[in-house]
Amino acid sequence: MSKELSRDEVATLIRGRKILKAGGFAKDVDVKTICEAAGISRKTGYQWSDKLGQRHDDALKELQVKYDSFKVEHEELEKRYDDVRFENEGRKIAWEIHHIDELIAAKKNAAQSRKKGKW
């Protein structure tokens, strides 16, 4: 065989072999025999196969659309996260420059000492 098989094709072939084995069919069973065992015509068998393939393709397209949507949303969220992180780092630097932590601690100590004095 010269064509490389996709992941899905390999999985389908293996699953098909398992189904054939469970149904008691030979390895090289043809479509006509499978359809006769199911009580349908070959034409109906191929129609079912095409419909299943179409459903699989439709589901795959739907998943691809969702994946692309999530990818775009993820990029937007990453950008927003980077913006917020940048702002927070700027605030931390501003607090350090203006000694805000020391001011808050001083006010807290002053408030506690006033409360202690009243009681």
BAMAR-799297 format. One record per residue: x, y, z of N, C-alpha, C in turn; residue number from 0. Coordinates in Angstrom, 3 decimals. Example, Ala and Ser with C-alpha at 12.3 -4.5 7.8 and 13.67 -1.06 7.14 Angstrom:
2
<n_x->13.190; n_y->-5.690; n_z->7.800; ca_x->12.300; ca_y->-4.500; ca_z->7.800; c_x->13.200; c_y->-3.300; c_z->7.800; nr->0>;
<n_x->12.850; n_y->-2.250; n_z->7.080; ca_x->13.670; ca_y->-1.060; ca_z->7.140; c_x->12.900; c_y->0.030; c_z->7.870; nr->1>;
***
This chain:
119
<n_x->0.836; n_y->-1.178; n_z->0.000; ca_x->0.000; ca_y->0.000; ca_z->0.000; c_x->0.884; c_y->1.245; c_z->0.000; nr->0>;
<n_x->0.648; n_y->2.151; n_z->-0.930; ca_x->1.494; ca_y->3.320; ca_z->-1.040; c_x->0.959; c_y->4.516; c_z->-0.239; nr->1>;
<n_x->-0.350; n_y->4.560; n_z->-0.016; ca_x->-0.951; ca_y->5.693; ca_z->0.693; c_x->-0.784; c_y->5.540; c_z->2.200; nr->2>;
<n_x->-0.381; n_y->6.630; n_z->2.842; ca_x->-0.317; ca_y->6.614; ca_z->4.306; c_x->-1.728; c_y->6.771; c_z->4.851; nr->3>;
<n_x->-2.032; n_y->6.030; n_z->5.881; ca_x->-3.364; ca_y->6.093; ca_z->6.476; c_x->-3.366; c_y->7.103; c_z->7.616; nr->4>;
<n_x->-4.491; n_y->7.800; n_z->7.744; ca_x->-4.634; ca_y->8.746; ca_z->8.848; c_x->-4.939; c_y->7.979; c_z->10.134; nr->5>;
<n_x->-4.867; n_y->8.684; n_z->11.203; ca_x->-5.177; ca_y->8.117; ca_z->12.506; c_x->-6.595; c_y->7.543; c_z->12.537; nr->6>;
<n_x->-7.548; n_y->8.333; n_z->12.011; ca_x->-8.949; ca_y->7.897; ca_z->11.983; c_x->-9.137; c_y->6.668; c_z->11.107; nr->7>;
<n_x->-8.444; n_y->6.641; n_z->9.978; ca_x->-8.573; ca_y->5.490; ca_z->9.081; c_x->-8.043; c_y->4.211; c_z->9.733; nr->8>;
<n_x->-6.913; n_y->4.323; n_z->10.405; ca_x->-6.347; ca_y->3.155; ca_z->11.098; c_x->-7.313; c_y->2.672; c_z->12.174; nr->9>;
<n_x->-7.844; n_y->3.609; n_z->12.966; ca_x->-8.785; ca_y->3.246; ca_z->14.031; c_x->-10.030; c_y->2.590; c_z->13.454; nr->10>;
<n_x->-10.527; n_y->3.120; n_z->12.336; ca_x->-11.717; ca_y->2.558; ca_z->11.698; c_x->-11.450; c_y->1.147; c_z->11.191; nr->11>;
<n_x->-10.290; n_y->0.953; n_z->10.574; ca_x->-9.950; ca_y->-0.383; ca_z->10.064; c_x->-9.821; c_y->-1.399; c_z->11.194; nr->12>;
<n_x->-9.185; n_y->-1.008; n_z->12.261; ca_x->-9.037; ca_y->-1.920; ca_z->13.405; c_x->-10.399; c_y->-2.240; c_z->14.005; nr->13>;
<n_x->-11.222; n_y->-1.211; n_z->14.153; ca_x->-12.569; ca_y->-1.435; ca_z->14.692; c_x->-13.375; c_y->-2.352; c_z->13.766; nr->14>;
<n_x->-13.232; n_y->-2.127; n_z->12.467; ca_x->-13.920; ca_y->-2.978; ca_z->11.492; c_x->-13.485; c_y->-4.429; c_z->11.597; nr->15>;
<n_x->-12.188; n_y->-4.642; n_z->11.784; ca_x->-11.680; ca_y->-6.014; ca_z->11.944; c_x->-12.278; c_y->-6.676; c_z->13.190; nr->16>;
<n_x->-12.369; n_y->-5.908; n_z->14.252; ca_x->-12.951; ca_y->-6.457; ca_z->15.493; c_x->-14.422; c_y->-6.821; c_z->15.277; nr->17>;
<n_x->-15.142; n_y->-5.966; n_z->14.557; ca_x->-16.558; ca_y->-6.230; ca_z->14.280; c_x->-16.694; c_y->-7.472; c_z->13.396; nr->18>;
<n_x->-15.835; n_y->-7.580; n_z->12.378; ca_x->-15.859; ca_y->-8.769; ca_z->11.511; c_x->-15.615; c_y->-10.038; c_z->12.312; nr->19>;
<n_x->-14.611; n_y->-9.979; n_z->13.183; ca_x->-14.263; ca_y->-11.148; ca_z->13.997; c_x->-15.426; c_y->-11.522; c_z->14.913; nr->20>;
<n_x->-16.037; n_y->-10.508; n_z->15.560; ca_x->-17.160; ca_y->-10.770; ca_z->16.465; c_x->-18.371; c_y->-11.317; c_z->15.710; nr->21>;
<n_x->-18.529; n_y->-10.904; n_z->14.436; ca_x->-19.659; ca_y->-11.368; ca_z->13.630; c_x->-19.400; c_y->-12.711; c_z->12.954; nr->22>;
<n_x->-18.188; n_y->-13.225; n_z->13.126; ca_x->-17.853; ca_y->-14.516; ca_z->12.546; c_x->-17.543; c_y->-14.454; c_z->11.056; nr->23>;
<n_x->-17.170; n_y->-13.304; n_z->10.551; ca_x->-16.836; ca_y->-13.148; ca_z->9.138; c_x->-15.351; c_y->-13.444; c_z->8.909; nr->24>;
<n_x->-15.031; n_y->-13.796; n_z->7.662; ca_x->-13.639; ca_y->-14.009; ca_z->7.273; c_x->-12.936; c_y->-12.657; c_z->7.162; nr->25>;
<n_x->-11.589; n_y->-12.698; n_z->7.189; ca_x->-10.809; ca_y->-11.464; ca_z->7.092; c_x->-11.078; c_y->-10.718; c_z->5.793; nr->26>;
<n_x->-11.252; n_y->-11.451; n_z->4.712; ca_x->-11.383; ca_y->-10.839; ca_z->3.402; c_x->-12.828; c_y->-10.813; c_z->2.897; nr->27>;
<n_x->-13.770; n_y->-10.683; n_z->3.799; ca_x->-15.186; ca_y->-10.683; ca_z->3.439; c_x->-15.484; c_y->-9.488; c_z->2.534; nr->28>;
<n_x->-16.362; n_y->-9.672; n_z->1.563; ca_x->-16.699; ca_y->-8.584; ca_z->0.654; c_x->-17.978; c_y->-7.869; c_z->1.113; nr->29>;
<n_x->-18.244; n_y->-6.736; n_z->0.486; ca_x->-19.384; ca_y->-5.892; ca_z->0.861; c_x->-20.691; c_y->-6.642; c_z->0.670; nr->30>;
<n_x->-20.799; n_y->-7.407; n_z->-0.405; ca_x->-22.029; ca_y->-8.148; ca_z->-0.704; c_x->-22.385; c_y->-9.090; c_z->0.443; nr->31>;
<n_x->-21.403; n_y->-9.810; n_z->0.972; ca_x->-21.631; ca_y->-10.759; ca_z->2.062; c_x->-22.067; c_y->-10.036; c_z->3.336; nr->32>;
<n_x->-21.430; n_y->-8.927; n_z->3.621; ca_x->-21.786; ca_y->-8.144; ca_z->4.815; c_x->-23.228; c_y->-7.645; c_z->4.702; nr->33>;
<n_x->-23.588; n_y->-7.133; n_z->3.536; ca_x->-24.939; ca_y->-6.596; ca_z->3.334; c_x->-25.988; c_y->-7.711; c_z->3.391; nr->34>;
<n_x->-25.664; n_y->-8.863; n_z->2.840; ca_x->-26.595; ca_y->-9.994; ca_z->2.906; c_x->-26.819; c_y->-10.418; c_z->4.350; nr->35>;
<n_x->-25.751; n_y->-10.431; n_z->5.142; ca_x->-25.875; ca_y->-10.805; ca_z->6.556; c_x->-26.749; c_y->-9.801; c_z->7.314; nr->36>;
<n_x->-26.729; n_y->-8.539; n_z->6.881; ca_x->-27.540; ca_y->-7.498; ca_z->7.527; c_x->-28.953; c_y->-7.452; c_z->6.960; nr->37>;
<n_x->-29.175; n_y->-8.176; n_z->5.861; ca_x->-30.501; ca_y->-8.195; ca_z->5.257; c_x->-30.805; c_y->-6.959; c_z->4.435; nr->38>;
<n_x->-29.768; n_y->-6.355; n_z->3.859; ca_x->-29.951; ca_y->-5.152; ca_z->3.035; c_x->-29.243; c_y->-5.358; c_z->1.703; nr->39>;
<n_x->-29.533; n_y->-4.477; n_z->0.755; ca_x->-28.859; ca_y->-4.547; ca_z->-0.543; c_x->-27.503; c_y->-3.851; c_z->-0.446; nr->40>;
<n_x->-26.652; n_y->-4.116; n_z->-1.440; ca_x->-25.348; ca_y->-3.451; ca_z->-1.474; c_x->-25.526; c_y->-1.947; c_z->-1.595; nr->41>;
<n_x->-26.494; n_y->-1.551; n_z->-2.415; ca_x->-26.750; ca_y->-0.124; ca_z->-2.607; c_x->-27.102; c_y->0.542; c_z->-1.273; nr->42>;
<n_x->-27.970; n_y->-0.100; n_z->-0.500; ca_x->-28.341; ca_y->0.431; ca_z->0.822; c_x->-27.126; c_y->0.466; c_z->1.737; nr->43>;
<n_x->-26.308; n_y->-0.561; n_z->1.688; ca_x->-25.085; ca_y->-0.603; ca_z->2.511; c_x->-24.171; c_y->0.567; c_z->2.204; nr->44>;
<n_x->-23.974; n_y->0.848; n_z->0.927; ca_x->-23.134; ca_y->1.986; ca_z->0.549; c_x->-23.784; c_y->3.314; c_z->0.941; nr->45>;
<n_x->-25.117; n_y->3.392; n_z->0.842; ca_x->-25.804; ca_y->4.616; ca_z->1.270; c_x->-25.601; c_y->4.844; c_z->2.762; nr->46>;
<n_x->-25.727; n_y->3.780; n_z->3.547; ca_x->-25.497; ca_y->3.895; ca_z->4.990; c_x->-24.065; c_y->4.336; c_z->5.260; nr->47>;
<n_x->-23.144; n_y->3.748; n_z->4.556; ca_x->-21.734; ca_y->4.090; ca_z->4.738; c_x->-21.493; c_y->5.563; c_z->4.403; nr->48>;
<n_x->-22.082; n_y->6.026; n_z->3.291; ca_x->-21.913; ca_y->7.432; ca_z->2.906; c_x->-22.534; c_y->8.370; c_z->3.932; nr->49>;
<n_x->-23.728; n_y->8.019; n_z->4.443; ca_x->-24.387; ca_y->8.855; ca_z->5.450; c_x->-23.557; c_y->8.929; c_z->6.732; nr->50>;
<n_x->-23.015; n_y->7.784; n_z->7.138; ca_x->-22.183; ca_y->7.767; ca_z->8.342; c_x->-20.936; c_y->8.626; c_z->8.140; nr->51>;
<n_x->-20.344; n_y->8.509; n_z->6.967; ca_x->-19.173; ca_y->9.328; ca_z->6.655; c_x->-19.507; c_y->10.802; c_z->6.653; nr->52>;
<n_x->-20.682; n_y->11.148; n_z->6.110; ca_x->-21.109; ca_y->12.546; ca_z->6.074; c_x->-21.344; c_y->13.072; c_z->7.487; nr->53>;
<n_x->-21.983; n_y->12.257; n_z->8.347; ca_x->-22.196; ca_y->12.672; ca_z->9.746; c_x->-20.859; c_y->12.881; c_z->10.440; nr->54>;
<n_x->-19.920; n_y->11.989; n_z->10.165; ca_x->-18.594; ca_y->12.110; ca_z->10.773; c_x->-17.918; c_y->13.402; c_z->10.303; nr->55>;
<n_x->-18.019; n_y->13.689; n_z->8.996; ca_x->-17.423; ca_y->14.910; ca_z->8.457; c_x->-18.086; c_y->16.150; c_z->9.039; nr->56>;
<n_x->-19.418; n_y->16.118; n_z->9.162; ca_x->-20.138; ca_y->17.257; ca_z->9.741; c_x->-19.735; c_y->17.484; c_z->11.192; nr->57>;
<n_x->-19.633; n_y->16.400; n_z->11.950; ca_x->-19.224; ca_y->16.519; ca_z->13.350; c_x->-17.803; c_y->17.057; c_z->13.448; nr->58>;
<n_x->-16.941; n_y->16.603; n_z->12.555; ca_x->-15.562; ca_y->17.069; ca_z->12.546; c_x->-15.494; c_y->18.560; c_z->12.222; nr->59>;
<n_x->-16.297; n_y->19.004; n_z->11.250; ca_x->-16.334; ca_y->20.431; ca_z->10.901; c_x->-16.839; c_y->21.256; c_z->12.073; nr->60>;
<n_x->-17.874; n_y->20.751; n_z->12.754; ca_x->-18.428; ca_y->21.466; ca_z->13.913; c_x->-17.388; c_y->21.587; c_z->15.022; nr->61>;
<n_x->-16.669; n_y->20.507; n_z->15.264; ca_x->-15.613; ca_y->20.547; ca_z->16.279; c_x->-14.498; c_y->21.510; c_z->15.882; nr->62>;
<n_x->-14.173; n_y->21.557; n_z->14.598; ca_x->-13.127; ca_y->22.472; ca_z->14.129; c_x->-13.545; c_y->23.917; c_z->14.340; nr->63>;
<n_x->-14.825; n_y->24.223; n_z->14.076; ca_x->-15.333; ca_y->25.580; ca_z->14.291; c_x->-15.248; c_y->25.936; c_z->15.777; nr->64>;
<n_x->-15.669; n_y->25.013; n_z->16.636; ca_x->-15.595; ca_y->25.256; ca_z->18.082; c_x->-14.149; c_y->25.440; c_z->18.526; nr->65>;
<n_x->-13.257; n_y->24.604; n_z->18.002; ca_x->-11.834; ca_y->24.706; ca_z->18.354; c_x->-11.282; c_y->26.068; c_z->17.952; nr->66>;
<n_x->-11.604; n_y->26.507; n_z->16.737; ca_x->-11.127; ca_y->27.813; ca_z->16.272; c_x->-11.669; c_y->28.927; c_z->17.148; nr->67>;
<n_x->-12.943; n_y->28.804; n_z->17.547; ca_x->-13.554; ca_y->29.799; ca_z->18.417; c_x->-12.855; c_y->29.844; c_z->19.775; nr->68>;
<n_x->-12.588; n_y->28.662; n_z->20.333; ca_x->-11.889; ca_y->28.604; ca_z->21.621; c_x->-10.471; c_y->29.154; c_z->21.509; nr->69>;
<n_x->-9.841; n_y->28.913; n_z->20.380; ca_x->-8.484; ca_y->29.398; ca_z->20.171; c_x->-8.465; c_y->30.927; c_z->20.175; nr->70>;
<n_x->-9.426; n_y->31.538; n_z->19.476; ca_x->-9.530; ca_y->33.001; ca_z->19.442; c_x->-9.821; c_y->33.540; c_z->20.840; nr->71>;
<n_x->-10.764; n_y->32.904; n_z->21.533; ca_x->-11.115; ca_y->33.343; ca_z->22.891; c_x->-9.917; c_y->33.212; c_z->23.826; nr->72>;
<n_x->-9.162; n_y->32.137; n_z->23.678; ca_x->-7.980; ca_y->31.929; ca_z->24.516; c_x->-6.956; c_y->33.032; c_z->24.286; nr->73>;
<n_x->-6.742; n_y->33.398; n_z->23.030; ca_x->-5.797; ca_y->34.475; ca_z->22.726; c_x->-6.251; c_y->35.797; c_z->23.339; nr->74>;
<n_x->-7.568; n_y->36.064; n_z->23.270; ca_x->-8.103; ca_y->37.298; ca_z->23.862; c_x->-7.919; c_y->37.292; c_z->25.379; nr->75>;
<n_x->-8.197; n_y->36.145; n_z->25.999; ca_x->-8.039; ca_y->36.049; ca_z->27.457; c_x->-6.584; c_y->36.194; c_z->27.865; nr->76>;
<n_x->-5.673; n_y->35.624; n_z->27.080; ca_x->-4.252; ca_y->35.783; ca_z->27.383; c_x->-3.850; c_y->37.247; c_z->27.318; nr->77>;
<n_x->-4.347; n_y->37.963; n_z->26.319; ca_x->-4.026; ca_y->39.382; ca_z->26.187; c_x->-4.574; c_y->40.154; c_z->27.377; nr->78>;
<n_x->-5.812; n_y->39.868; n_z->27.756; ca_x->-6.405; ca_y->40.551; ca_z->28.915; c_x->-5.624; c_y->40.232; c_z->30.181; nr->79>;
<n_x->-5.206; n_y->38.964; n_z->30.331; ca_x->-4.418; ca_y->38.573; ca_z->31.501; c_x->-3.098; c_y->39.338; c_z->31.535; nr->80>;
<n_x->-2.442; n_y->39.426; n_z->30.378; ca_x->-1.171; ca_y->40.162; ca_z->30.324; c_x->-1.377; c_y->41.630; c_z->30.677; nr->81>;
<n_x->-2.480; n_y->42.225; n_z->30.210; ca_x->-2.767; ca_y->43.624; ca_z->30.538; c_x->-2.977; c_y->43.809; c_z->32.036; nr->82>;
<n_x->-3.760; n_y->42.923; n_z->32.641; ca_x->-4.036; ca_y->43.018; ca_z->34.080; c_x->-2.756; c_y->42.792; c_z->34.880; nr->83>;
<n_x->-1.960; n_y->41.822; n_z->34.460; ca_x->-0.696; ca_y->41.557; ca_z->35.163; c_x->0.219; c_y->42.775; c_z->35.088; nr->84>;
<n_x->0.273; n_y->43.415; n_z->33.921; ca_x->1.092; ca_y->44.605; ca_z->33.743; c_x->0.621; c_y->45.728; c_z->34.677; nr->85>;
<n_x->-0.719; n_y->45.918; n_z->34.747; ca_x->-1.277; ca_y->46.942; ca_z->35.641; c_x->-0.948; c_y->46.638; c_z->37.099; nr->86>;
<n_x->-1.082; n_y->45.380; n_z->37.489; ca_x->-0.796; ca_y->45.012; ca_z->38.880; c_x->0.672; c_y->45.221; c_z->39.228; nr->87>;
<n_x->1.553; n_y->44.892; n_z->38.302; ca_x->2.974; ca_y->45.123; ca_z->38.555; c_x->3.251; c_y->46.610; c_z->38.706; nr->88>;
<n_x->2.572; n_y->47.429; n_z->37.889; ca_x->2.724; ca_y->48.880; ca_z->38.003; c_x->2.229; c_y->49.384; c_z->39.350; nr->89>;
<n_x->1.109; n_y->48.829; n_z->39.809; ca_x->0.591; ca_y->49.235; ca_z->41.122; c_x->1.554; c_y->48.850; c_z->42.239; nr->90>;
<n_x->2.112; n_y->47.671; n_z->42.149; ca_x->3.071; ca_y->47.236; ca_z->43.176; c_x->4.281; c_y->48.159; c_z->43.222; nr->91>;
<n_x->4.770; n_y->48.529; n_z->42.061; ca_x->5.916; ca_y->49.440; ca_z->42.006; c_x->5.541; c_y->50.796; c_z->42.595; nr->92>;
<n_x->4.339; n_y->51.282; n_z->42.252; ca_x->3.888; ca_y->52.569; ca_z->42.790; c_x->3.769; c_y->52.506; c_z->44.309; nr->93>;
<n_x->3.265; n_y->51.398; n_z->44.835; ca_x->3.149; ca_y->51.254; ca_z->46.287; c_x->4.524; c_y->51.289; c_z->46.938; nr->94>;
<n_x->5.486; n_y->50.632; n_z->46.305; ca_x->6.851; ca_y->50.626; ca_z->46.856; c_x->7.447; c_y->52.031; c_z->46.810; nr->95>;
<n_x->7.256; n_y->52.723; n_z->45.691; ca_x->7.824; ca_y->54.067; ca_z->45.544; c_x->7.235; c_y->55.021; c_z->46.576; nr->96>;
<n_x->5.954; n_y->54.947; n_z->46.798; ca_x->5.273; ca_y->55.886; ca_z->47.692; c_x->5.126; c_y->55.352; c_z->49.113; nr->97>;
<n_x->5.719; n_y->54.216; n_z->49.405; ca_x->5.731; ca_y->53.623; ca_z->50.743; c_x->4.316; c_y->53.463; c_z->51.311; nr->98>;
<n_x->3.408; n_y->52.982; n_z->50.476; ca_x->2.007; ca_y->52.819; ca_z->50.873; c_x->1.867; c_y->51.791; c_z->51.995; nr->99>;
<n_x->2.625; n_y->50.714; n_z->51.931; ca_x->2.545; ca_y->49.697; ca_z->52.981; c_x->2.871; c_y->50.290; c_z->54.349; nr->100>;
<n_x->3.886; n_y->51.148; n_z->54.393; ca_x->4.256; ca_y->51.780; ca_z->55.671; c_x->3.155; c_y->52.719; c_z->56.156; nr->101>;
<n_x->2.532; n_y->53.451; n_z->55.225; ca_x->1.444; ca_y->54.354; ca_z->55.610; c_x->0.246; c_y->53.579; c_z->56.157; nr->102>;
<n_x->-0.092; n_y->52.488; n_z->55.494; ca_x->-1.223; ca_y->51.675; ca_z->55.954; c_x->-0.919; c_y->51.082; c_z->57.322; nr->103>;
<n_x->0.292; n_y->50.581; n_z->57.502; ca_x->0.668; ca_y->50.015; ca_z->58.792; c_x->0.624; c_y->51.077; c_z->59.883; nr->104>;
<n_x->1.085; n_y->52.282; n_z->59.591; ca_x->1.070; ca_y->53.368; ca_z->60.572; c_x->-0.367; c_y->53.734; c_z->60.933; nr->105>;
<n_x->-1.236; n_y->53.831; n_z->59.948; ca_x->-2.643; ca_y->54.154; ca_z->60.229; c_x->-3.302; c_y->53.044; c_z->61.030; nr->106>;
<n_x->-2.976; n_y->51.809; n_z->60.710; ca_x->-3.552; ca_y->50.684; ca_z->61.437; c_x->-3.112; c_y->50.716; c_z->62.898; nr->107>;
<n_x->-1.827; n_y->50.975; n_z->63.120; ca_x->-1.320; ca_y->51.055; ca_z->64.498; c_x->-1.949; c_y->52.223; c_z->65.248; nr->108>;
<n_x->-2.138; n_y->53.353; n_z->64.565; ca_x->-2.752; ca_y->54.519; ca_z->65.209; c_x->-4.204; c_y->54.225; c_z->65.565; nr->109>;
<n_x->-4.906; n_y->53.553; n_z->64.679; ca_x->-6.308; ca_y->53.225; ca_z->64.943; c_x->-6.415; c_y->52.248; c_z->66.112; nr->110>;
<n_x->-5.509; n_y->51.281; n_z->66.169; ca_x->-5.562; ca_y->50.319; ca_z->67.267; c_x->-5.216; c_y->50.975; c_z->68.588; nr->111>;
<n_x->-4.264; n_y->51.897; n_z->68.585; ca_x->-3.899; ca_y->52.556; ca_z->69.844; c_x->-5.023; c_y->53.469; c_z->70.321; nr->112>;
<n_x->-5.771; n_y->54.082; n_z->69.408; ca_x->-6.915; ca_y->54.906; ca_z->69.809; c_x->-8.008; c_y->54.050; c_z->70.426; nr->113>;
<n_x->-8.222; n_y->52.841; n_z->69.851; ca_x->-9.239; ca_y->51.951; ca_z->70.385; c_x->-8.845; c_y->51.485; c_z->71.776; nr->114>;
<n_x->-7.567; n_y->51.176; n_z->71.975; ca_x->-7.110; ca_y->50.716; ca_z->73.277; c_x->-7.269; c_y->51.801; c_z->74.331; nr->115>;
<n_x->-7.056; n_y->53.037; n_z->73.937; ca_x->-7.149; ca_y->54.137; ca_z->74.878; c_x->-8.587; c_y->54.409; c_z->75.313; nr->116>;
<n_x->-9.568; n_y->54.180; n_z->74.475; ca_x->-10.962; ca_y->54.438; ca_z->74.789; c_x->-11.498; c_y->53.389; c_z->75.757; nr->117>;
<n_x->-11.086; n_y->52.228; n_z->75.709; ca_x->-11.638; ca_y->51.161; ca_z->76.557; c_x->-11.023; c_y->51.237; c_z->77.874; nr->118>;
***
